[in-house]
Amino acid sequence: MAKGNDGEVLEAYSTKLEPGTKKKLEALAKVQRLGGQRELINKMLDVYAAANPEEMAKANQFIELLDGAPQKIY
């Protein structure tokens, strides 16, 4: 895990993507002259939220629910 610009902990997502998907994300980020795949994914989420407001509202409720859930103790 790494720290983002605002101090949040970032988890690596790319290890679970297929190689072709990684290449497409990187190519789209470069073609659009973005800062990287993370910026592209954030833009994609904005577009998805605009097209699917009800689903995004449900997702945000789910995130809030999970944020309040007790953490597992190992």
C-alpha positions in Angstrom: 0.0 0.0 0.0 1.0 3.6 -0.6 0.0 7.0 0.5 -1.9 9.3 -1.8 -1.4 13.1 -2.1 -3.9 13.8 0.6 -2.6 11.2 2.9 -5.1 8.5 2.2 -3.9 4.9 2.0 -4.0 3.6 -1.5 -4.4 -0.1 -2.3 -2.9 -1.5 -5.5 -5.7 -2.6 -7.8 -3.6 -3.4 -10.8 -2.4 -6.8 -9.7 -5.9 -8.3 -10.2 -6.5 -6.8 -13.6 -5.9 -8.8 -16.8 -2.8 -7.6 -18.8 -5.0 -6.3 -21.7 -7.1 -4.3 -19.3 -4.0 -2.7 -17.8 -2.7 -1.8 -21.2 -6.1 -0.2 -22.2 -6.2 1.9 -19.1 -2.7 3.1 -19.5 -3.2 3.9 -23.2 -6.4 5.8 -22.5 -4.7 7.8 -19.7 -1.8 8.7 -22.1 -4.1 9.6 -25.1 -6.0 11.9 -22.8 -2.8 13.3 -21.3 -3.9 12.4 -17.8 -1.7 12.0 -14.8 -2.2 8.2 -14.8 -4.7 5.4 -14.5 -6.0 6.6 -11.2 -7.1 9.9 -12.8 -8.7 8.1 -15.6 -10.7 5.9 -13.2 -11.8 8.9 -11.3 -13.1 10.5 -14.5 -14.8 7.2 -15.4 -16.6 7.1 -12.0 -17.8 10.7 -12.5 -19.3 9.8 -15.9 -20.9 6.6 -14.4 -22.3 8.6 -11.5 -23.9 11.1 -13.9 -25.4 8.4 -16.1 -26.5 6.2 -13.1 -27.3 8.5 -10.1 -29.5 5.9 -8.4 -26.9 3.2 -8.5 -24.2 5.6 -7.3 -26.4 6.7 -4.4 -26.8 3.0 -3.4 -23.0 2.5 -3.7 -22.4 5.6 -1.5 -24.8 4.2 1.1 -23.0 0.9 1.0 -19.7 2.6 1.5 -21.0 4.5 4.5 -22.4 1.3 6.0 -19.1 -0.4 5.6 -17.1 2.5 7.0 -19.1 2.2 10.2 -18.7 -1.6 10.4 -16.4 -3.0 13.1 -13.0 -4.1 11.7 -11.8 -7.7 12.0 -9.2 -8.4 14.6 -6.6 -11.0 13.8 
